[in-house]
Amino acid sequence: MRLPPLPAESWDDRTRAAFRTLLPVERRNPEGAGPAMSVLAHHPDLTEAFLGFSVYLLFRSSLPPRIRELAILRVAHRTNCAYEWQHHAGFAATAGLSEADIAGVRNGTAAAEFDRVVINAVDELLEKSTLSDQTWTALSNQLSDPQRMDLVFTVGGYSLLAMAFNTFGVTPEHER
């Protein structure tokens, strides 16, 4: 791990405050925050700023949770972010994605036509940093303008998080 979790003795009030938008008081510590958040604890100002955005994407976005998790899993797969994949596979199941849906994310297939549109949208955004007119229009069949905006920001936000986790060496708990 390039950047290990911040040791418990280095956590101070500022570090714990950086997590107030995401974690309850009892989890604002190295054990409760978990391995990924404990790595981010090295930079409380950045963590606090990023978590505000991240909390919006995860809890307040206008995207239906099923579509959000489909997109996040595709980002995790395409960016080879094992931590993000493990973390969101459970969320995806809770949001209504079946085991077959989740497996299909890995090879870019989906039984449902709109799921294929979302997977394609994630791929386009990651490859070209834009959506084709065709994909933008196809998304409008089920998503409003604000929802399409949230999709773009979800892909961007989670690809940034994957980049950070991959660079810092954050891995799933079972790999430690």
Long-range contacts (C-beta under 8 A, 24 or more apart in sequence): 1-39, 1-168, 1-169, 1-170, 1-171, 2-167, 2-168, 2-169, 3-39, 3-42, 3-168, 3-169, 4-39, 5-30, 5-35, 5-38, 5-39, 5-41, 6-30, 6-38, 6-39, 6-41, 6-42, 10-41, 11-41, 14-44, 15-41, 15-44, 17-44, 17-48, 18-44, 18-45, 18-47, 18-48, 18-51, 19-47, 19-48, 19-51, 20-48, 21-48, 21-51, 21-52, 21-55, 22-51, 22-54, 22-55, 35-83, 35-170, 35-171, 35-173, 35-176, 36-83, 36-87, 36-165, 36-170, 39-165, 39-168, 39-170, 40-164, 53-157, 54-157, 54-161, 57-150, 57-153, 57-154, 57-157, 57-158, 61-150, 61-153, 61-154, 62-144, 62-146, 62-147, 62-150, 63-143, 63-147, 63-150, 63-151, 63-154, 64-147, 65-91, 65-94, 65-95, 65-96, 66-92, 66-95, 66-96, 66-97, 67-118, 67-143, 67-147, 67-151, 68-95, 68-150, 68-154, 69-95, 69-97, 70-97, 70-101, 70-105, 70-110, 70-115, 70-118, 70-119, 71-118, 71-121, 71-122, 71-151, 71-154, 71-155, 71-158, 72-154, 72-158, 73-97, 73-102, 73-105, 74-105, 74-108, 74-118, 74-119, 74-122, 74-123, 75-122, 75-126, 75-155, 75-158, 75-159, 75-162, 76-158, 76-162, 77-105, 77-106, 78-122, 78-123, 78-126, 79-126, 79-159, 79-162, 79-163, 79-166, 80-162, 80-166, 81-161, 81-162, 81-165, 81-166, 82-171, 82-172, 82-175, 83-165, 83-170, 83-171, 83-172, 84-158, 84-161, 84-162, 84-165, 85-172, 86-172, 86-173, 86-174, 87-172, 114-141, 114-142, 117-141, 118-151, 121-151, 121-155, 122-155, 125-152, 125-155, 125-156, 125-159, 126-155, 126-159
